[in-house]
Amino acid sequence: MIKFLQLKHWQLFLLIFGVAFILQLITFASFAATNNIKILVYIYPIIMLIYIGIFFGWFYSMGTNFHKKLPANVKMNLNRFKLFLIIPIVYIFILSIYQIGMISKISENEQPNVGIFAFIIPIHLFSMFCIFYCLYFIAKEFKSVELQKSVTFSDFAGEFFLLWFFPIGIWILQPRINKIFENQTN
């Protein structure tokens, strides 16, 4: 997984956005040629899972590899990070499967079960909390590794927001990440 951290910023950007964009173009071209809505119904969740897999793979790679480089006086709970990273992945996977079923019912003129949203909304909010925790964790680790000392939120707030707005943050953070991991093979 360290390969994510050694990619150039433009390579990572193309991997995260380029793959999803190309798959969407192929999907919409197939839909336009066949006018079959089921292509969109079944392919879109797969595209979402590929995109999320690459994105959260980058997060996992940063979280686990920065943790190995933390100074001795900085203690962070890697297991909590891994758990909070898994929760949104599982949630998005389950939501993608549910979307396929819901859209299939709508396309067959059946009424979908809207009561499920009473369950989805709290899980969605908790998943968002988990993602923000992961952003916090990675940003704190990153800055602690860079400065080789314990840091406060004011020290790593910039990194937190760059991770949050990652399409811009990739271009700024990834070169700094490359410097940390440039000579490492595993």
N, C-alpha and C positions, 0 to 999 in steps of 0.2 A: 504493500500500500504506500510505500514511501515514494513510489513513482509519481503519485499525484503532487507531491511536494517538490519534485524536481522538474516538473513541467514548466515551461515558460508561460508567462501570463496569457499570451495569445493562444497557446496550445490548450490551456485549461478552459479559456473562454469558448474556443471552438468545440471542445469536447462537451462542455455543459450545454451550450446553446446551439451549436452547429448540428449535432446529432439529432436533437429534438426537432430542429427546424427542417432538416432534410426529411426526416420521417413524416412530419406533418405535410410537407409538400407532396410526398409520394402518396400519402393517404388521401389527401384532397384531390389529387390527380386521378386516383383510382375511383373515388366517389364521383367525380365529374364524368368519368368515362362510363361508369356502370349505373350511376344514379341509385345506388343501393346504400341506404342509410346504415345497414348493418356493418358495413366497412368502418364507418366512423364510430359506431357503438363499440365495436370490439377492438379496434386498433388504438383509439385515443387513450384508454386506460393503460395499454401496453407502453405507449409513448411516455405517459406520465410516470410510470414505474421506472423506465429506463432513465429518464431525466432525474427523478428523485434518487435513484440508485447511484448515479454519478455524483450528484450534488452532496448527498449524505456520505458517500464514500470519501469525498474530499474532506468533509467534516471529521469523519472517523480517523482518517489518516493524520490530520492535523492534531486532533485531540490525543491520540495514542502516542504519536511520535514526539510531540512537544513534551508530553508527560515524562518521557525518558530523559529529556534534557533539562528538566527543572532543577534549580539550585536545591541543595539539601534542606535549606530552611523553609522552603515553600511546600506545603502539603495540600494536595487537592485530591478529591475523591474520584478516581478514574472509573470505578464501577458505577457510580451514580450517573456520570456522563454517558457511559455506554447504555445504561437503562433508559435514560431520558432521550437518547438518540434512537433507540429501538422503537419506543412508543409511537412517535410520528410515522415511522416507516410502516409499522404494522397497521396503524390507523389509515394511512393513505392506501395501503394495499386492500384493506377491507372496504374502504370507501369506493375504490375503483371497481371492485367486484360488485358492490351494491349499485353503482351507477350503471353498470352493464345491465343488471336485472331491471332497474327502474326504467331505463330508456327502452329496453325491449318491451316492457309492459305498455309504455306510452305509445310505442310504434304499433302495437297490436290493439290499440284503443281500450286498454284496460286501465283501471284506476290504481295508481301506485299507493302504497301505504305511507301516508304523510305523518303518521304517529311516530315513525322511527326518528323524526327530527328531534323529538324530546330526548332521545338517547344520543343523537349525533352532536347536538350543540354543546353539551358539557364536555364530551370527549374531544371535540374540536378545540374548545378553549383550553383544555388541559394539554393537548398536543401543541398548541401555540406556546403555552408556558414552557413546555419541554424544549422547544426549538430556541426560545429566548435564553433558557438556561444554558443550552449548548453554545450559543453565541457568546454568552458571558464567560463560560468555562474556557473556550478556545481563545478568546481575546485576552483573558487574564493569563493563561499559560503562555501565549505568544509573547506578550510584553514581559512576563517574568523571565522567559528564556532570553529575550533580547537584552534586558537590563541585568540579568543574573542577580535579581533580588526580588523580595516580596513587593507587590504593587497594590495600589488602591484603584478604585474605579476611575478616579480622575486621571490616573496614569494610562489606562487602557481604554478610555471611552472612545477615542478615535478609532481604534481597531474594532471595537464592538460595533460601531455604526458602519464601518466599512464592510464588515462581515454581513451585517443586516442588509445593506444595499450592495450586495455582492457583485452585481454586474459592473459597478464602478470599482468596488473594493478589490476585485481580482487584479485589476491593472495596477493597483498601488501595493497591495499586500503580497502578492505572489512573488515579485522580485525580491522582497525582503525575506520571504520564506525560502526562496532558492538559495540565498546567501547562507542561511542557517544549515541547510541540508546539501550543499553543493558537493561535498567530498564523501558523502555517506552512501554506502551501497545497500545496507540492510538495517 
